[in-house]
Structures are given as structure tokens and as C-alpha cells.
Amino acid sequence: QETGPLAGLRALVTAGPTHEPLDPVRYLANRSSGRQGYAIAQALAELGADVTLVSGPVTLAAPVGVHLVRCETAQEMQAHVMQALPCDVAVCTAAVADWRPETEASQKIKKNGDMRPPALSLVPNPDILAQLCALAPGRPGLVIGFAAETETVQAHAQAKRQRKGCDWLVANDVSPQTGIMGGEHNEVMLITPDGMETWPRMSKQDVAEKLAARVGGWWHDVQSA
Ligand code: C5P
């Protein structure tokens, strides 16, 4: 039996990018490394939580003491997330592709004779975070979203927290000059119903431990309520 401040807590973490296939050899993707999500899953497990990590394609090793479920597309991630319920806390760090090619060609798409490039027709992917927030019954007690922005981070993040319906939102600036996407460090803002905090630049592991400690405070309040 686990001990620690998060003993008895079931956590679900999504991480990494998704890959959306165009044909058997090509896909649409993004630059997410999965590092922040993997660090959060590990930090929650170290505090005693029972953690399921649903991860898109990344090159990271499985965190110790975590149930790792790998997937490729947003639709697969959504299915695995729903299978991992119920949970007390959901932390959605995954950079889920907003759109996917409308159809996946069964064979490699060939160059046509006139060299005119094929048109890409995209359809929206499910919003896993918004869906978790809207679950009734079955909504996790605490849902934490992430917002990767490249401009006016604070305003976009506050609006996103409202729109998605999550409890807490961790926002960061992923402009290329910050080196955050794919890097080892992060500089985030935490938005809760009580207000907004700016955390100093620190390693993704330190962000994970600080966030896990905050979840510990929440869990303590839930259990003593
Ligand atoms: O709207 P945007 O993609 O910026 O929102 C980011 C937050 O929403 C992240 O927590 C991300 O994991 C989550 N998300 C999701 N499913 C999507 C898109 C975003 O869970 N299809």
C-alpha cells in the first residue's frame, strides 16, 4: 500500500504530442517532447498517488512506478483517457493536435504527373480536457489544464481556463526564443479560482514537484472536508 501525502489518490496525466496520419508513412505532429508531463506523473507517484500516464509518441523512458499507456493519435488518447477513469485528479499536459487529416490514405500518396501538391483537408479532433471537465457524473475532482502560448500569455490563459472549464491552468510561453518546448526548463503561471501566481524559471522537474505538492494540499483539504 502506498504511503505519502497523495496515498489513495488516483491521478491521470496526458503527455506528449499526438501524431495524425496522412498515409502509412506521413503524419502531422508538433514539437512537444512530453518532458513536463512525464515529470508530473513521476512527481505525483513519488508522493504516493496511483498514476496512469497516457502518452503520445515521445522518446522518454517510462517513469518509475507509473502505469504507462502509449498511443499515437488524439482519438486513441481520448479512448485511453476514458478507460482510465474514474480518477481524482486529471492533469492534461498533452499537446493534442487540434486537427487531423480527414482521411488516412491506405497507400503512400504519390506525386502526380503535373507535380501539383495534394490539398490537405482537416477535421477537428476531440478536446480531451474540455470533455473531462464536462463529465457528469464522473468529472475528476480536480482538473488541471495547460496552455502553451506564444503571445499575451496571461490573457489567453485566463480565457482558456474559463472556456475549457478546468479548475487550475498552468500557462507558459513557448515562443521559440524561450527554449521551453523540448527544453529542460520551464517558466509558468498557475491560474486557480483564487488568482494567478508567476513561478520563477526552474527545471521541469521542479515545476512538477511544486505542482504535485499543490495537489497534495488540495487532496488534504478534500480528505479533511
Ligand atoms: O486549446 P489548447 O490546445 O491550447 O488547450 C490546451 C489544453 O487543452 C492542454 O491542457 C491540452 O492538454 C488540452 N487539450 C486536450 N485535447 C485537445 C486540445 C487540447 O486535452 N484536443
Residues whose N, C-alpha, C, O or C-beta is under 5 A from the ligand:
A	BS01	C5P	C92 T93 A94 A95 V96 A97 N125 P126 D127 I128 L129 I144 G145 F146 A147
